[in-house]
Amino acid sequence: MKIGFIGLGIMGSRMAANLLNKGYELVLYNRTREKAEPLLELGASWADSPMDLGQRVKIVITMLSTPEAVGETALHGRHSFLDTMSAEALWIDCTTVNPSFSRRMAEEAAARKIRFLDAPVAGSKGPAEAGQLVFFVGGSDQDVETARPLFEAMGKAIFPMGGHGTGSAMKMVNNIILGQAMTAFSEALVFGEALGMTKHAIFDTLASSPVTAPFVNSKRRKFEEDDYAVEFPLQWMHKDLHLAAETAYEAGAALPGMNAAKELFALAKRKGLAEEDFMAVYKVLAGKQ
């Protein structure tokens, strides 16, 4: 069965490569064909538009940047794919979007007799490349089982969360912890350095401490070497926290700590750090930017 894959950025390109490596036949579309060239050399084929891709496959996976990009590709563009997919085809959206948007996309798909899963991922560049992503999935059990071999080709764990929108909801929960953990650790690191301690000593002390989020230890070398090469772009962390703030408003939930972190990432973007790794929020707190 041919699989359509739309969105070949940092995450999507590596997810698509893992599908190719597991023997799946892929049809690709990206706004810029240049990003698809390495995968085309591995045997994938190219679609001239999302519309072209939709009529050639039974399953479409999207991994895009924002809800707006998803809507433009799936619905609103001159060459959107939903209207060309066949009945009972399956659309899997791995983009991080707000739950209400996922539910609306599920309704749009259902109106065309197309099945839908929201399946955002936990993990950044390294886990995507290694096929170690975690999928949070919203949709019917039957559709989850249909997609399971694809998830297993790209990831290490699958968490079916419930109906449409619940996968996206869990990704919101995940990322408000991720964003706040990074800002909290960065703030503590700056404080420790102000008191005369080195990054090396702080990491040595906190590495096995229960107060340090495990993912922070994976950033140790990058912190110590002031290496902010992107694994998860700071601008997308800011976007994810903004979507969580919108979702909290819809749900009547209060997220005071997360909103403070969101504004710190907004400040980092204003200082030109949008395309660096999200750990670059440390540079703002340290007065290095």
C-alpha positions in Angstrom: 0.0 0.0 0.0 1.3 3.5 -0.9 1.6 6.0 1.9 1.4 9.7 1.3 3.6 11.9 3.5 3.3 15.7 3.6 5.7 17.9 5.5 9.5 17.1 5.3 11.0 19.4 8.0 13.2 18.3 10.9 10.7 15.7 12.1 8.8 14.7 9.0 11.9 14.0 6.8 13.2 11.6 9.4 9.8 9.9 10.0 9.4 9.4 6.3 13.0 8.0 6.0 12.1 5.4 8.7 9.0 4.3 6.8 11.1 4.0 3.6 13.7 1.9 5.5 11.0 -0.4 6.7 9.9 -1.1 3.1 6.9 1.2 2.7 6.3 2.8 -0.6 6.0 6.6 -0.1 4.6 9.4 -2.2 5.9 12.8 -0.9 4.8 16.4 -1.0 6.5 19.4 0.5 6.3 23.1 -0.3 9.9 23.0 -1.4 10.9 19.9 -3.4 14.6 20.3 -2.3 13.8 18.9 1.1 12.4 15.7 -0.5 15.5 15.0 -2.7 17.3 12.7 -0.3 14.2 10.6 0.1 13.5 10.6 -3.6 17.0 9.2 -4.0 16.0 6.4 -1.6 13.1 5.4 -3.8 10.2 7.6 -2.8 8.1 9.2 -5.5 7.0 12.9 -5.8 3.5 14.4 -6.0 3.1 17.8 -7.7 0.5 18.9 -5.2 -1.4 17.6 -2.1 -4.3 17.0 -4.4 -2.2 14.8 -6.6 -0.9 12.9 -3.6 -4.4 12.4 -2.2 -5.7 10.6 -5.2 -2.6 8.2 -5.3 -2.7 6.8 -1.8 -5.0 5.2 0.8 -3.2 6.7 3.8 -1.9 10.3 4.2 0.4 11.4 7.0 0.8 15.1 7.6 3.6 16.5 9.8 3.4 20.3 9.4 4.2 23.4 11.5 0.9 24.9 12.5 -2.9 24.4 12.4 -3.0 27.0 9.6 -0.6 25.0 7.5 -2.6 21.8 8.1 -5.9 23.5 7.1 -4.3 25.0 4.0 -2.9 21.7 2.9 -5.9 19.6 3.7 -8.9 21.9 3.0 -8.4 25.4 1.9 -5.7 25.5 -0.7 -6.3 25.2 -4.4 -4.6 21.8 -4.3 -5.8 20.4 -1.0 -5.9 16.6 -0.6 -9.1 15.7 1.3 -11.3 16.2 -1.7 -9.3 13.8 -3.8 -8.9 10.9 -1.3 -11.1 7.9 -1.8 -13.8 6.9 0.7 -12.5 5.0 3.7 -9.0 6.3 3.2 -7.2 7.3 6.4 -5.6 10.6 7.3 -3.1 10.7 10.2 -2.2 14.1 11.4 1.0 14.1 13.4 1.2 17.9 13.6 1.0 19.5 17.1 -2.3 21.3 17.0 -5.0 22.2 19.5 -7.6 19.6 20.3 -10.5 21.6 19.0 -8.8 21.9 15.6 -8.2 18.1 15.5 -11.9 17.6 16.2 -12.8 19.9 13.4 -10.5 18.1 11.0 -12.1 14.8 12.0 -15.5 16.3 11.2 -14.2 17.5 7.8 -12.8 14.1 7.1 -15.9 12.3 8.1 -18.0 14.5 5.9 -16.0 13.0 3.0 -16.2 9.5 4.4 -12.5 9.6 5.3 -11.1 8.2 8.6 -9.0 10.4 10.8 -6.4 10.1 13.6 -4.7 12.9 15.5 -1.3 11.5 16.4 1.2 14.1 17.5 4.6 12.9 18.7 6.8 13.4 21.7 10.5 13.5 20.7 12.8 15.8 18.7 15.4 15.4 15.9 17.4 12.6 17.5 14.5 10.3 18.4 12.8 11.0 15.1 15.9 9.8 13.3 16.3 6.7 15.5 12.7 5.7 15.2 12.1 6.3 18.9 9.2 8.7 18.9 6.2 8.4 21.2 2.7 8.7 19.6 -0.3 10.1 21.4 -3.3 9.0 19.3 -6.9 10.1 19.2 -9.5 8.2 17.1 -11.2 4.9 16.8 -9.6 1.7 18.0 -10.0 0.2 14.6 -8.1 3.1 12.9 -5.4 3.0 15.5 -4.8 -0.7 14.7 -4.7 0.1 11.0 -2.0 2.7 11.7 -0.1 0.7 14.3 2.5 -0.8 11.9 3.3 2.7 10.7 3.6 4.1 14.2 5.9 1.2 15.1 8.1 1.9 12.1 8.6 5.5 13.3 8.4 5.2 17.1 8.9 3.2 20.2 5.5 3.7 22.0 1.9 4.3 21.1 -0.6 5.7 23.5 -4.3 5.5 22.3 -5.9 8.3 24.3 -9.6 8.1 23.3 -11.7 9.9 20.7 -10.7 12.5 18.2 -8.7 15.4 19.8 -7.4 13.4 22.7 -4.1 12.7 21.1 -3.6 16.5 20.6 -4.8 17.1 24.1 -2.1 14.8 25.5 0.5 16.6 23.4 -0.6 19.9 25.0 -0.1 18.3 28.5 3.3 16.9 27.5 4.6 20.2 26.1 3.5 22.5 28.9 5.7 20.3 31.2 8.5 20.3 28.6 8.5 24.1 28.1 8.3 24.9 31.8 11.0 22.3 32.7 13.4 23.9 30.3 12.7 27.4 31.6 13.0 26.3 35.2 16.3 24.5 34.7 17.7 27.4 32.7 16.7 29.8 35.4 18.4 27.6 38.1 21.5 27.3 35.9 21.8 31.0 35.5 21.3 31.4 39.3 24.0 28.8 40.1 26.4 30.5 37.7 25.7 33.9 39.4 26.7 32.3 42.7 30.1 31.1 41.3 29.3 27.6 40.2 30.2 26.1 36.8 27.7 24.4 34.5 29.8 21.3 34.8 29.5 21.3 38.6 25.8 22.0 38.5 25.1 19.2 36.0 27.3 16.8 38.0 25.3 17.5 41.1 21.9 17.5 39.6 22.2 14.8 36.9 20.9 12.0 39.2 18.7 14.3 41.3 14.9 13.8 41.2 14.4 17.5 40.7 15.9 17.4 37.3 13.7 16.4 34.3 15.5 13.4 32.6 15.4 15.1 29.2 17.5 18.0 30.5 20.5 15.6 31.0 20.4 14.9 27.3 21.1 18.6 26.7 24.2 18.6 29.0 26.8 18.7 26.3 25.0 21.4 24.4 24.7 23.5 27.5 28.3 23.1 28.4 29.5 23.9 24.9 27.0 26.7 24.2 25.7 24.7 21.3 22.2 25.8 20.4 22.0 23.9 17.1 18.3 23.0 16.6 16.8 19.7 17.7 13.4 21.2 18.6 13.0 24.8 17.3 12.3 27.4 19.9 9.6 29.0 17.7 7.6 25.8 17.7 7.8 25.5 21.5 6.4 29.0 21.7 3.6 28.0 19.2 2.8 24.9 21.2 2.5 26.9 24.4 0.3 29.4 22.6 -2.0 26.6 21.5 -2.1 25.3 25.0 -3.1 28.7 26.2 -6.0 28.8 23.7 -7.1 25.4 24.7 -7.0 26.3 28.4 -9.3 29.3 27.6 -11.7 27.0 25.8 -11.7 24.5 28.7 -11.8 27.1 31.5 -8.5 26.0 32.9 -5.9 28.3 34.5 -2.2 27.9 33.4 -0.4 30.8 35.1 3.1 29.1 35.1 2.8 28.0 31.5 1.8 31.4 30.4 4.8 33.0 32.1 7.0 30.4 30.3 5.2 31.2 27.0 6.1 34.9 27.3 9.7 34.1 27.9 9.8 32.0 24.7 8.1 35.0 23.0 10.9 37.3 24.2 13.5 34.8 23.0 11.9 34.9 19.5 12.0 38.7 19.5 15.7 38.4 20.3 16.3 36.4 17.1 16.4 32.9 18.6 13.4 31.5 16.9 15.3 29.0 14.8 17.7 27.8 17.5 17.0 24.9 19.8 14.4 25.7 22.5 17.1 25.5 25.1 18.2 28.9 23.8 15.8 30.4 26.3 18.7 30.1 28.6 20.6 32.8 26.6 17.8 35.3 27.4 17.9 34.5 31.1 21.7 34.7 31.1 21.8 38.0 29.3 23.7 36.5 26.4 21.2 37.7 23.8 
